[in-house]
Amino acid sequence: MAEHSIRHRLKRALLLAGGGIAAAIMLAALGELFLRYFPPSDNQEYLGTASLETGPFIPSAKFGIAYRSWQAFADSNCDYLAEYLPLDQSDGRPTWAMFGSSFVQMQGMLADTTRARLPGVRVFNLKRNETLIVRLAQIEMLLEHGLRPQRIVVALMPLDVWALAKQPLSTVTVSPGGALAYKPRLPPPPCDLFVQNSALARTAWFRTGRHIGDPDFRLSQIEQGLPPRLRTEMAHVFGELERLSKQFDVPVTILLIPGLPQITRGMSFAFQDDAGALLREIGLDVCDPRERFLACSEPQSLFLPDKHFSPRGNQILLDALLEHWNRAGTPVSQVGGGTQ
């Protein structure tokens, strides 16, 4: 009797275990199918040929990406590009083309401040906060299709090159539909085979954050200066920008924008020191406005609560840029008709 009871319990346990295993396999299979056909949106840029994302890009050795055609560029910037078309039009005013983060593009920031302060200048900007390599690809496309600004201004902060630090150019790719994408970093063997062949394993790996090109890189490393690999990446993309400047005979100024901690808390300017030296070595014009900001009383008044520049901060930034050009032998009267 006891032996029969033991056998019965053992059989029941085996059935339960088998049922559990079967259920787990079924759930895993369902998860695999679901994730294969409906991957999370934040996985798309790392899915390679399986990505469903679409965009205007093709691969390029210059900046990692380029626009596949003028029409693709125009379609992706249709909200603000129309007012500047045709690109070779002239209303008698010099054109300054400005590229950068929200410190340039956002309402009330540098581009808008320049428009209000210098009505004798036609300011070109697309009012979108794109990654650095996209901005550089925009410059290439615009110059190739007729834009001839008197000067290009590219604003640069540590945050602007952070994407390049985390995702080296060697990881940049384009999805089949033309979207900016990245080759994922894989785990060590044999786990890499699971990630490459299983949507479930791939999603789990991506959730760790270790799939990023350089997952251990931190913004603070840029603020302390340019690490060697990032210096090499920047030398490449800005070297290409300098070649475009020469090819189309359009001068480029890199504007090194200081941040709130540097102005109000005495944080190091190591990024500006290293980046400025590198960019000048490449042959680009560099404007570093730190002295103008450090000389200001009440430095907190230069910033909004969201850490962007206040109207006063943007006026000082523009003053520094105009003063830089004056010192370089390009008087303001020649680049915009005065400081009204």
C-alpha positions in Angstrom: 0.0 0.0 0.0 2.8 2.4 1.0 4.7 1.5 -2.2 1.6 2.1 -4.3 1.2 5.6 -2.7 4.8 6.5 -3.3 4.5 5.5 -7.0 1.3 7.5 -7.3 2.9 10.6 -5.8 6.0 10.2 -8.0 3.9 9.8 -11.1 1.9 12.9 -10.1 5.0 14.9 -9.5 6.5 13.8 -12.9 3.2 14.8 -14.6 3.2 18.2 -12.9 6.9 18.7 -13.8 6.3 17.7 -17.4 3.2 19.9 -17.6 5.2 22.8 -16.1 8.1 22.2 -18.6 5.6 22.0 -21.5 3.9 25.2 -20.4 7.3 27.0 -20.1 8.3 25.8 -23.6 4.9 26.9 -25.0 5.2 30.3 -23.3 8.8 30.7 -24.6 7.7 29.7 -28.1 4.9 32.3 -28.0 7.2 34.9 -26.6 9.8 34.1 -29.3 7.1 34.4 -32.1 5.6 37.6 -30.6 9.0 39.3 -30.2 10.2 38.2 -33.6 7.2 39.9 -35.3 6.5 42.6 -32.8 9.9 43.7 -31.3 9.8 46.5 -28.7 10.2 49.9 -30.4 13.4 50.7 -28.4 15.0 47.5 -30.0 14.3 48.6 -33.6 17.5 50.6 -34.1 19.6 47.5 -33.2 17.8 44.9 -35.3 19.8 45.2 -38.5 18.0 43.7 -41.5 15.0 42.8 -39.3 14.3 46.4 -38.3 11.0 47.8 -39.4 12.1 51.4 -39.0 12.2 53.7 -42.1 14.1 56.9 -42.8 16.0 58.9 -45.3 19.5 57.5 -44.9 22.1 55.4 -46.7 25.5 54.3 -45.2 28.4 56.7 -45.7 32.1 56.5 -44.9 32.1 60.2 -44.0 29.7 60.5 -41.2 28.4 57.0 -40.9 25.2 58.0 -42.7 24.2 60.3 -45.6 20.8 61.2 -47.1 19.9 58.9 -50.0 18.5 61.8 -52.1 17.6 65.5 -52.0 13.9 64.4 -51.9 14.5 62.2 -48.9 16.1 65.1 -47.1 13.4 67.5 -48.1 10.6 65.2 -47.0 12.2 64.6 -43.6 12.6 68.4 -43.0 9.5 69.6 -44.7 8.2 71.6 -41.7 10.9 74.2 -41.9 12.9 73.8 -45.1 10.3 75.3 -47.4 10.9 78.9 -46.3 14.5 78.6 -47.5 13.8 77.2 -51.0 15.2 77.5 -53.5 18.5 77.2 -51.7 20.3 79.6 -54.0 17.7 82.4 -53.6 18.9 85.7 -52.3 17.0 88.7 -50.8 20.2 90.7 -50.5 21.1 89.6 -47.0 24.0 87.3 -46.1 22.9 83.8 -44.9 24.3 82.2 -41.7 23.5 78.5 -41.4 23.3 77.3 -37.8 23.4 73.7 -36.7 23.4 72.4 -33.2 21.3 71.1 -30.3 18.4 72.8 -28.7 20.8 75.6 -27.6 20.6 76.6 -31.3 17.3 75.2 -32.5 14.8 75.8 -29.7 12.5 78.8 -29.7 14.3 81.9 -28.2 17.8 80.3 -28.4 20.8 81.3 -30.6 19.2 81.2 -34.0 16.1 83.2 -32.9 18.3 85.6 -31.0 20.4 86.2 -34.1 17.3 86.9 -36.2 16.0 89.4 -33.7 19.3 91.1 -33.1 20.6 91.2 -36.7 17.7 91.6 -39.1 20.3 92.2 -41.8 21.2 88.5 -41.6 19.1 85.7 -43.1 19.4 82.8 -40.5 19.1 79.3 -41.8 18.2 76.6 -39.3 15.9 73.6 -39.4 14.6 73.9 -35.8 15.2 70.2 -35.0 17.5 68.7 -32.4 19.4 65.9 -34.3 22.4 63.8 -33.4 25.8 65.1 -34.4 26.3 62.8 -37.4 22.8 63.8 -38.7 23.7 67.5 -38.5 26.9 66.9 -40.4 25.0 64.9 -43.0 22.6 67.8 -43.3 25.4 70.2 -44.0 26.8 67.9 -46.7 23.4 67.5 -48.5 22.6 71.3 -48.3 26.0 72.3 -49.7 25.8 69.7 -52.5 22.4 71.1 -53.5 23.1 74.8 -53.7 23.1 76.3 -50.2 26.0 78.8 -50.1 25.8 80.6 -46.7 28.3 83.3 -45.8 29.2 81.2 -42.8 28.2 77.9 -41.1 28.1 77.8 -37.3 28.1 74.4 -35.6 27.5 74.5 -31.9 29.2 71.9 -29.8 28.8 70.7 -26.2 29.8 67.5 -24.3 26.3 66.2 -24.8 26.6 66.6 -28.5 29.4 64.1 -28.8 28.1 61.7 -26.2 26.2 59.7 -28.9 29.5 59.3 -30.8 31.2 58.2 -27.7 28.6 55.5 -26.9 28.1 54.5 -30.5 31.4 54.6 -32.4 31.1 55.1 -36.2 32.0 51.4 -36.6 28.6 50.5 -35.0 26.6 53.0 -37.1 24.5 51.4 -39.9 21.2 51.9 -41.7 18.1 49.7 -41.6 16.7 48.3 -44.8 14.1 51.1 -44.7 16.7 53.8 -44.4 16.6 54.6 -40.6 19.7 55.3 -38.5 20.6 52.1 -36.8 23.5 50.5 -34.8 25.2 47.1 -34.8 24.6 45.7 -31.4 27.4 44.6 -29.1 27.1 40.9 -28.5 27.8 38.9 -25.3 30.8 36.5 -25.2 30.5 33.0 -26.8 28.4 30.9 -26.7 25.8 33.3 -25.5 26.2 35.4 -28.7 24.7 32.6 -30.7 21.5 32.7 -28.7 21.3 36.5 -29.1 21.9 36.3 -32.8 19.3 33.6 -33.4 16.6 34.2 -30.8 14.3 37.2 -30.5 13.7 36.3 -26.8 17.4 36.1 -26.0 18.1 39.3 -28.0 15.4 41.2 -26.1 16.7 40.0 -22.7 20.3 41.0 -23.7 19.1 44.4 -24.9 17.4 45.0 -21.5 20.7 44.7 -19.8 22.0 47.8 -21.7 25.2 45.9 -22.6 24.3 45.9 -26.3 25.4 49.5 -26.7 28.6 50.1 -28.6 30.4 51.3 -25.4 28.1 50.6 -22.5 30.5 51.7 -19.8 31.1 55.2 -21.3 29.8 58.1 -19.1 29.2 61.7 -20.0 31.5 62.7 -17.1 34.4 61.2 -19.1 33.9 63.8 -21.9 33.6 66.6 -19.4 37.1 65.7 -18.1 38.6 65.8 -21.7 38.5 63.7 -24.8 39.3 60.0 -24.4 41.6 58.7 -27.1 38.9 56.8 -29.0 36.5 59.7 -29.0 39.3 62.0 -30.2 39.8 59.7 -33.1 36.1 59.7 -34.0 35.9 63.5 -33.8 39.0 63.9 -35.9 37.4 61.8 -38.6 33.9 63.5 -38.7 35.2 67.1 -38.3 38.0 66.4 -40.7 35.3 65.5 -43.3 33.5 68.7 -42.4 36.7 70.8 -42.9 37.0 69.1 -46.4 33.4 70.1 -47.2 34.2 73.7 -46.1 37.1 73.9 -48.5 35.3 72.1 -51.3 32.4 74.5 -51.3 34.4 77.5 -50.1 32.1 78.1 -47.1 33.8 79.0 -43.8 32.8 77.0 -40.7 33.0 78.2 -37.1 32.7 75.6 -34.3 31.0 77.4 -31.3 32.0 75.7 -28.0 29.0 76.4 -25.8 29.7 76.3 -22.0 27.3 74.7 -19.6 25.7 75.8 -16.4 28.1 73.8 -14.1 31.1 75.4 -15.8 29.7 78.9 -15.5 28.1 78.7 -12.0 30.1 76.0 -10.2 33.6 76.3 -11.6 33.6 72.9 -13.4 36.6 72.3 -15.6 36.6 73.4 -19.2 38.6 70.3 -20.2 36.2 69.4 -23.0 36.5 72.8 -24.6 40.3 72.8 -24.2 40.7 69.4 -25.8 38.1 69.8 -28.5 39.2 73.3 -29.3 42.8 72.2 -29.8 41.8 69.2 -32.0 39.4 71.3 -34.2 42.0 74.0 -34.7 44.6 71.4 -35.6 42.1 70.1 -38.2 41.9 73.6 -39.6 38.5 74.7 -38.4 37.7 78.1 -36.9 36.8 77.8 -33.2 35.0 80.2 -31.0 35.3 79.6 -27.3 33.0 82.2 -25.4 33.8 81.1 -21.9 35.5 84.4 -20.9 32.4 86.4 -21.8 30.3 84.2 -19.6 32.8 84.0 -16.7 33.0 87.8 -16.6 29.2 88.1 -16.0 27.8 89.1 -12.7 24.9 87.0 -11.4 25.8 84.0 -13.6 22.6 82.1 -12.6 20.6 84.8 -14.5 22.3 83.5 -17.7 20.2 80.3 -17.5 16.6 79.2 -17.5 15.4 76.6 -15.0 15.8 73.9 -17.7 19.5 74.9 -18.0 19.2 76.4 -21.4 20.4 80.0 -21.8 18.1 82.8 -20.8 17.6 85.8 -23.2 20.6 87.4 -21.5 22.7 84.3 -21.9 21.9 84.0 -25.6 22.7 87.7 -26.1 26.1 87.1 -24.5 26.7 84.0 -26.7 25.9 86.0 -29.8 28.1 88.9 -28.6 31.0 86.4 -28.2 30.5 85.0 -31.7 30.5 88.5 -33.3 33.5 89.6 -31.3 35.3 86.4 -32.3 34.8 87.2 -36.0 35.8 90.8 -35.5 39.1 89.7 -33.9 39.6 87.2 -36.7 39.5 90.0 -39.3 35.9 89.5 -40.5 34.2 92.6 -39.1 30.5 92.4 -38.1 29.8 95.0 -40.8 30.9 92.4 -43.4 29.0 89.5 -41.9 25.7 91.1 -41.1 25.5 94.8 -41.2 26.1 95.8 -37.7 24.8 95.0 -34.2 21.5 96.6 -34.1 
